[in-house]
Structures are given as structure tokens and as C-alpha cells.
Amino acid sequence: MVTLEDRLRKQYGEHGIYAGSSHFHDYWCRDSMFAALGALAIGDPEIVRTTLMYFLDNLRDDGHVALRIGTKNQVLRYLGLPTSFGVHHSQDKGSNDAFDGNSLLLIVAEQYERVSGDLLNREHIRKVVAWLDANDRGALLHEGKYASWDDSLKLTGARFYTNVCYYRALRAAAVLLNDPKYVERAERTKMIIQTWWNGRYFADGANSACMVAGNLLAILWGVASTEQAGKILDHIADRQTISPPAGFWNPTWKDVFIPFFLIHINDYHGKLEWSWLAAAEIAAYRIIGNESEAARRTAALLGQIERYGTLHEVYQDDKPVRRLVYRSEKDFSWGLGLLLVSHEGAIHRLFEDRLDLESPPKNMSSFLST
């Protein structure tokens, strides 16, 4: 029997953790960073260090963390045709920088140091933080089109997912740089995010619909209160599928990269169901102490993995997406990593905010002990 650990370890490469086994077989920062949390949960800090160092060694001069290291042309990669290799900072549909990589790298770096006792190069870490400092506008990050995880969307401005990640990254920066000013900045960011609460979930100025990623991470990273967490999970649970959609909405041509309509994946970041969100939802139930619901949803997701042979990236009506042009990625490391974090019982250790500027990083045994 192939275990979840085996499936994640299949994506370990020479320089880090791949996003998947076919058309996303590159080092994508956001995928690699969430997968790295799973690697920490199963006792593999070495691959996490390798992943972090590969992105840190390939920083842009201003400290921006690459979106992807690998394939230059994703279309050619998908078609199985030759393409060049490189370090890519801008998203593939224009010239805007990806806006979540710096935050996610800091979050994982903090957890890695706590687990391993190993300290990363502080000059590199300071450059990563400096890029965030330079792009802070009124305690928020403001992004261009296609610059978030849902990179088929044209939504711009101070978006929710990006700024939840930013909030947690500021707290990570406080630990990594031993500088309490980042705690104060994080609290300002959190206060603004709280103004986006509409009584059922958090929205933002770019989109009033429930975008699931930011809302689940708000629970995991302490932005949402206990009461808000319950309401968010109730809202997201109002569906028939195992995995949540990217958002409870139907994007129009005004919202989506136009070629996605031509290849019939305009709903990619609409109502298609994402496995990493299913794993994050399980983790959120565990964070609030609802073990029975977490166990029920875990069993459903594990059953889906067994039914289709692995964890896929996206589903439609609980089946891996298989359309005329697009096929769902297999062995999706982002989802596998988050599922391992919750499945292995490490959720409170890897997501709880344990800010303590005077305590040294903890070693593996103390970090994973109960």
C-alpha cells in the first residue's frame, strides 16, 4: 500500500519539493512551501532546508522570491514539448510579480528553524523581509492581476488570501529577525482584515464572494476568532462535494484570463474543487477542536485518493478534472503536505502561533512530542 508519506516523498527532487508529477513537475514556490509543512510533519527537515535554500539562493536583487524555478513555457511543458529552464518571478500571464512567495517562505523558514535547530542565512532572510517592507502600503500588500494563488483571475488590490499570508509572515519575521516591530505591524494588518468580515466570512474589495483559501488560512493562522471560524466552516460546508471550491462564485470573462475560456477551464478558480482546500478544511476543524468532523472529512478524502490512485489537484463533482485540453495534476504535493500536517496530528504544532522572541528554535524531538 502506498502511504501519504510515500506519495509526498515521490515529489522530492534534487533541489526541493516538486508541485506534482506531470505538467507541474517544477519547483513552484507556493506549492513547495505548503508541501514543506507536510515534510516537517513526517520528520523530513532536510528536504525542507533544500527547498528553502534553492529559493533563497535564487532571490532577485530586491529580495523577491521566485514564483517558479523550472520550465519557462508552461504550455509547452503541458504538451510535453521541449522548453527552456529558468528562474521566474513574474506570473505567466503578464508582468506582475507573484505576491505570496515571500510570505510563505518566511512562514516555513520559521517553522523549519524551530523543528531543526538550524539557522538559515540571515542576509537572505533580511532581503526577503525587505521586499515585503518595500511593498507594504498601509499595512497591506496590493497586487496586480494574476498575482495570487488563484492566478487565472484578474482581481487586483489588497486581496484577502495574500494579506492573511502577509499577517502570518510578519509574525514569522519578528521571530526570524528578533524584532518586535513586526508584531506591531502584524496587528495593524489583522485589524484591517477584520473590517472585511461580513458576518459569514471574510471578503475584500476585489470580490465580495466567499473565496475559500483566505478564509481557511484565517482560521489556521489566527486571524479569525473562534466564533468567526465556526461561521466560516458552516458556510463552506454548505456543498455536496468532498473538496471545497476555490470560491463560491462563477467568474465571468471580466474576471478570468480570456484564453481559459477557450480551453474550457474558466472555472479553474471558481467552482472547481481543490484538494489542498479540503486538507486545509480538515486542519481548520482540528484547530477549533472538532475532531469528529475532521475525522469524517479525512476519511472521505482518503477514500477519494484510494478510488483514483493518488491525490489530484482539482476535481469536479468529486472526480479528477479531465477535459478536452486540461487534466488535473497528479500527486499534488501542496494538498498532500497539508493533509499530512492534519493527518499526522501535527496541526497545532505547525499552525498555532507560538511567537516567543526570547526562546531558541526547538529541535525535532521536542517539536513533535505531545
C-alpha positions as CSV (number, residue, x, y, z in Angstrom):
1,M,0.0,0.0,0.0
2,V,1.3,3.4,-1.0
3,T,1.1,5.7,2.0
4,L,0.6,9.5,2.0
5,E,4.2,9.9,3.1
6,D,5.4,7.9,0.1
7,R,3.3,10.0,-2.2
8,L,4.8,13.2,-0.9
9,R,8.3,11.8,-0.9
10,K,7.8,10.9,-4.6
11,Q,7.9,14.6,-5.3
12,Y,11.2,15.2,-3.5
13,G,13.8,16.4,-6.1
14,E,17.4,17.4,-6.1
15,H,16.5,21.0,-5.2
16,G,13.3,20.7,-3.2
17,I,9.7,19.5,-3.5
18,Y,8.0,19.4,-6.9
19,A,4.4,20.6,-7.2
20,G,3.3,17.5,-9.0
21,S,4.3,14.6,-11.1
22,S,3.3,15.7,-14.7
23,H,2.7,19.2,-16.0
24,F,3.6,20.9,-12.7
25,H,6.8,19.0,-12.2
26,D,8.7,22.1,-11.3
27,Y,9.6,23.9,-8.1
28,W,6.6,26.2,-7.6
29,C,7.2,28.3,-4.5
30,R,3.7,28.3,-3.0
31,D,3.2,24.6,-3.7
32,S,6.7,23.7,-2.4
33,M,6.2,25.8,0.8
34,F,2.9,24.2,1.8
35,A,4.3,20.8,0.9
36,A,7.2,21.6,3.1
37,L,4.9,21.8,6.1
38,G,3.9,18.2,5.4
39,A,7.6,17.2,5.2
40,L,8.2,18.7,8.6
41,A,5.3,16.8,10.0
42,I,6.7,13.5,8.8
43,G,10.2,14.2,10.0
44,D,11.9,15.2,6.8
45,P,13.6,18.6,7.6
46,E,16.5,18.0,5.2
47,I,14.2,18.4,2.1
48,V,12.7,21.5,3.6
49,R,16.1,23.0,4.0
50,T,17.0,22.1,0.5
51,T,13.7,23.7,-0.8
52,L,14.2,26.9,1.2
53,M,17.9,27.2,0.2
54,Y,17.1,26.8,-3.5
55,F,14.6,29.7,-3.4
56,L,16.9,31.8,-1.2
57,D,19.8,31.2,-3.5
58,N,17.7,32.4,-6.4
59,L,16.3,35.6,-4.9
60,R,16.0,38.6,-7.2
61,D,18.3,41.5,-6.2
62,D,15.4,43.3,-4.5
63,G,14.6,40.2,-2.4
64,H,11.6,38.9,-4.4
65,V,11.1,35.1,-4.1
66,A,10.7,33.4,-7.4
67,L,7.2,32.2,-8.4
68,R,8.8,29.1,-10.1
69,I,12.1,27.6,-10.8
70,G,12.0,25.4,-13.8
71,T,10.0,25.3,-17.0
72,K,9.9,28.7,-18.9
73,N,6.9,27.9,-21.1
74,Q,4.1,26.1,-19.2
75,V,2.1,25.5,-22.4
76,L,5.0,23.6,-24.0
77,R,5.5,21.7,-20.7
78,Y,1.9,20.7,-20.6
79,L,2.1,19.5,-24.3
80,G,5.2,17.5,-23.5
81,L,7.4,19.7,-25.8
82,P,10.9,20.9,-25.1
83,T,11.2,24.2,-23.3
84,S,14.0,26.2,-21.6
85,F,14.7,26.3,-17.8
86,G,15.0,29.4,-15.7
87,V,14.0,31.3,-12.6
88,H,10.7,33.0,-13.0
89,H,9.5,35.9,-10.8
90,S,6.5,37.3,-12.7
91,Q,3.3,35.3,-13.2
92,D,2.9,33.7,-16.7
93,K,0.1,35.9,-18.0
94,G,1.8,39.3,-17.8
95,S,4.5,41.1,-15.9
96,N,3.2,41.3,-12.3
97,D,5.2,39.7,-9.5
98,A,3.7,36.8,-7.6
99,F,2.8,38.2,-4.2
100,D,2.6,35.3,-1.8
101,G,6.0,33.7,-2.2
102,N,7.9,36.0,0.2
103,S,5.3,35.5,2.9
104,L,5.1,31.7,2.6
105,L,8.9,31.3,2.6
106,L,9.2,33.2,5.9
107,I,6.4,31.2,7.5
108,V,8.1,27.9,6.5
109,A,11.6,29.2,7.4
110,E,10.4,30.0,11.0
111,Q,8.9,26.5,11.4
112,Y,11.9,24.8,9.9
113,E,14.2,26.6,12.4
114,R,12.0,25.5,15.3
115,V,12.0,21.9,14.1
116,S,15.6,21.5,13.2
117,G,17.5,23.9,15.4
118,D,19.3,25.0,12.2
119,L,19.6,28.7,11.4
120,L,19.2,29.9,7.8
121,N,21.3,32.7,6.3
122,R,20.1,35.9,7.9
123,E,21.3,38.1,5.0
124,H,18.9,36.2,2.7
125,I,16.1,36.3,5.2
126,R,16.5,40.1,5.6
127,K,16.3,40.5,1.8
128,V,13.0,38.5,1.8
129,V,11.6,40.7,4.5
130,A,12.9,43.9,2.8
131,W,10.8,43.1,-0.3
132,L,7.7,42.9,1.9
133,D,8.7,46.1,3.6
134,A,9.0,47.9,0.3
135,N,5.6,46.7,-0.9
136,D,3.7,47.4,2.2
137,R,1.0,50.1,1.6
138,G,-0.9,51.0,4.7
139,A,-0.2,47.6,6.4
140,L,-1.4,45.6,3.4
141,L,0.0,44.2,0.2
142,H,-1.6,45.3,-3.0
143,E,-1.2,43.0,-6.0
144,G,-1.7,43.1,-9.7
145,K,-3.6,40.7,-12.0
146,Y,-2.9,37.0,-11.8
147,A,-0.5,37.6,-8.8
148,S,-2.1,35.4,-6.2
149,W,-2.5,31.7,-5.8
150,D,-5.7,31.9,-7.9
151,D,-3.6,33.0,-10.8
152,S,-6.2,32.8,-13.6
153,L,-8.0,35.8,-12.0
154,K,-7.7,39.4,-12.9
155,L,-8.6,40.6,-9.4
156,T,-6.3,43.3,-8.1
157,G,-5.6,45.3,-5.0
158,A,-5.5,44.3,-1.3
159,R,-6.7,40.7,-1.6
160,F,-7.6,38.5,1.3
161,Y,-5.5,35.4,0.9
162,T,-2.4,37.4,0.2
163,N,-2.8,39.5,3.3
164,V,-3.6,36.6,5.6
165,C,-0.3,35.1,4.5
166,Y,1.3,38.5,5.0
167,Y,-0.1,38.8,8.5
168,R,1.4,35.4,9.5
169,A,4.7,36.2,7.7
170,L,5.1,39.4,9.7
171,R,4.9,37.4,12.9
172,A,7.4,35.0,11.4
173,A,9.7,37.9,10.6
174,A,9.5,39.0,14.2
175,V,10.9,35.7,15.3
176,L,13.5,35.3,12.5
177,L,14.9,38.8,12.9
178,N,14.2,39.0,16.7
179,D,12.4,42.3,16.0
180,P,9.1,43.0,17.8
181,K,8.2,45.9,15.5
182,Y,6.9,43.2,13.1
183,V,4.4,42.0,15.7
184,E,3.0,45.5,15.9
185,R,2.8,45.7,12.1
186,A,1.0,42.3,12.0
187,E,-1.6,43.5,14.4
188,R,-2.3,46.5,12.2
189,T,-2.7,44.2,9.2
190,K,-5.1,42.0,11.3
191,M,-7.2,44.9,12.4
192,I,-7.7,46.0,8.7
193,I,-8.6,42.4,7.7
194,Q,-11.2,42.3,10.4
195,T,-13.0,45.1,8.7
196,W,-13.6,42.7,5.8
197,W,-15.8,40.4,7.9
198,N,-19.4,40.4,6.6
199,G,-21.0,38.2,9.3
200,R,-20.5,34.9,7.5
201,Y,-17.0,35.1,6.1
202,F,-14.2,37.5,5.1
203,A,-14.4,39.3,1.8
204,D,-12.3,42.0,0.3
205,G,-12.6,44.9,-2.0
206,A,-11.7,42.8,-5.1
207,N,-14.5,40.3,-4.7
208,S,-17.5,40.0,-2.3
209,A,-17.9,36.3,-2.8
210,C,-16.6,33.7,-0.3
211,M,-13.0,32.9,-1.5
212,V,-12.2,29.8,0.4
213,A,-8.4,29.8,0.6
214,G,-8.1,33.0,2.6
215,N,-10.9,32.1,4.9
216,L,-9.4,28.7,5.9
217,L,-6.0,30.2,6.4
218,A,-7.5,32.9,8.5
219,I,-8.6,30.1,10.9
220,L,-5.3,28.3,10.8
221,W,-3.2,31.4,11.3
222,G,-5.2,33.1,14.0
223,V,-6.8,36.0,12.1
224,A,-10.4,34.6,12.6
225,S,-11.9,34.4,16.1
226,T,-13.4,31.2,17.4
227,E,-16.9,32.5,16.6
228,Q,-15.8,33.6,13.1
229,A,-14.1,30.2,12.5
230,G,-17.4,28.4,13.2
231,K,-19.4,30.6,10.8
232,I,-16.8,30.3,8.0
233,L,-16.7,26.5,8.3
234,D,-20.5,26.3,8.3
235,H,-20.6,28.5,5.2
236,I,-18.0,26.4,3.4
237,A,-19.7,23.2,4.4
238,D,-22.8,24.1,2.5
239,R,-21.9,22.0,-0.5
240,Q,-22.2,18.4,-1.8
241,T,-18.6,17.7,-2.7
242,I,-15.6,16.4,-0.7
243,S,-13.3,19.3,-1.5
244,P,-14.4,22.9,-1.4
245,P,-14.3,25.1,-4.5
246,A,-11.8,27.9,-4.9
247,G,-14.7,30.3,-4.5
248,F,-18.5,30.2,-4.2
249,W,-19.0,32.1,-7.4
250,N,-19.0,31.9,-11.2
251,P,-16.2,34.1,-12.7
252,T,-17.1,35.9,-15.9
253,W,-14.9,36.9,-18.8
254,K,-14.2,40.2,-16.9
255,D,-12.6,38.2,-14.1
256,V,-10.6,35.4,-15.8
257,F,-7.7,35.2,-18.2
258,I,-9.5,35.1,-21.5
259,P,-7.7,32.0,-23.0
260,F,-9.1,29.9,-20.1
261,F,-12.5,30.3,-21.7
262,L,-11.1,29.0,-25.0
263,I,-9.8,25.8,-23.3
264,H,-12.8,25.4,-21.0
265,I,-11.2,26.0,-17.7
266,N,-12.6,29.4,-16.9
267,D,-14.0,27.9,-13.7
268,Y,-10.5,26.8,-12.6
269,H,-10.5,29.2,-9.7
270,G,-14.3,29.4,-9.5
271,K,-16.3,26.3,-8.6
272,L,-13.7,23.6,-9.4
273,E,-12.9,21.7,-6.2
274,W,-9.3,21.9,-4.8
275,S,-7.7,19.1,-2.8
276,W,-5.5,21.5,-0.9
277,L,-8.5,23.3,0.4
278,A,-10.0,20.0,1.5
279,A,-6.8,19.4,3.6
280,A,-6.9,22.9,4.9
281,E,-10.5,22.5,5.9
282,I,-9.7,19.3,7.9
283,A,-6.9,21.2,9.6
284,A,-9.3,24.0,10.5
285,Y,-11.7,21.6,12.1
286,R,-8.8,20.2,14.1
287,I,-7.7,23.7,15.1
288,I,-11.1,24.5,16.6
289,G,-11.3,21.1,18.3
290,N,-14.0,19.5,16.2
291,E,-12.2,16.1,15.9
292,S,-15.2,14.2,14.8
293,E,-15.8,16.4,11.8
294,A,-12.1,16.4,10.9
295,A,-12.1,12.6,11.0
296,R,-15.2,12.3,8.9
297,R,-13.7,14.6,6.2
298,T,-10.3,12.9,6.4
299,A,-12.0,9.5,5.7
300,A,-13.8,10.9,2.7
301,L,-10.7,12.5,1.2
302,L,-8.6,9.3,1.8
303,G,-11.4,7.3,0.1
304,Q,-11.1,9.6,-2.9
305,I,-7.3,9.1,-3.0
306,E,-7.8,5.4,-3.0
307,R,-10.5,5.5,-5.6
308,Y,-8.4,7.5,-8.1
309,G,-5.0,6.2,-7.2
310,T,-3.5,9.4,-5.8
311,L,-4.4,12.9,-4.7
312,H,-5.3,15.1,-7.7
313,E,-5.1,18.9,-7.9
314,V,-8.7,19.7,-8.8
315,Y,-12.0,17.8,-9.0
316,Q,-15.4,18.3,-10.5
317,D,-18.3,16.6,-8.8
318,D,-15.7,14.6,-6.8
319,K,-13.9,13.3,-10.0
320,P,-10.5,14.4,-11.1
321,V,-10.9,17.1,-13.8
322,R,-10.4,15.6,-17.3
323,R,-11.4,17.9,-20.1
324,L,-10.6,18.2,-23.7
325,V,-7.4,20.1,-23.1
326,Y,-6.8,20.2,-19.3
327,R,-6.2,17.3,-17.0
328,S,-5.9,17.6,-13.2
329,E,-2.3,17.3,-11.9
330,K,-1.5,14.1,-10.1
331,D,0.4,13.6,-6.8
332,F,-0.4,17.2,-5.9
333,S,2.2,17.9,-3.2
334,W,0.5,21.1,-1.9
335,G,-2.5,19.0,-0.9
336,L,-0.5,16.1,0.3
337,G,1.6,18.3,2.5
338,L,-1.4,19.9,4.2
339,L,-3.2,16.6,4.6
340,L,-0.1,15.1,6.3
341,V,0.0,18.1,8.7
342,S,-3.5,17.4,9.9
343,H,-3.5,13.6,9.4
344,E,-0.3,13.2,11.5
345,G,-1.6,15.2,14.4
346,A,0.9,17.9,14.0
347,I,-1.6,20.6,13.2
348,H,-1.4,22.5,16.4
349,R,2.4,22.4,16.3
350,L,2.7,23.6,12.7
351,F,-0.1,26.2,12.6
352,E,-0.5,27.6,16.1
353,D,1.1,31.0,16.5
354,R,3.8,30.4,19.2
355,L,5.6,33.7,19.0
356,D,8.3,34.0,21.6
357,L,11.2,36.3,20.7
358,E,13.5,35.0,23.5
359,S,13.2,31.2,23.0
360,P,15.7,29.5,20.7
361,P,14.5,27.2,17.9
362,K,13.4,23.8,19.1
363,N,14.8,20.5,17.9
364,M,12.8,17.9,16.1
365,S,12.0,15.7,19.1
366,S,10.7,18.5,21.3
367,F,8.7,20.0,18.5
368,L,6.9,16.8,17.6
369,S,6.5,15.5,21.1
370,T,3.0,15.5,22.6
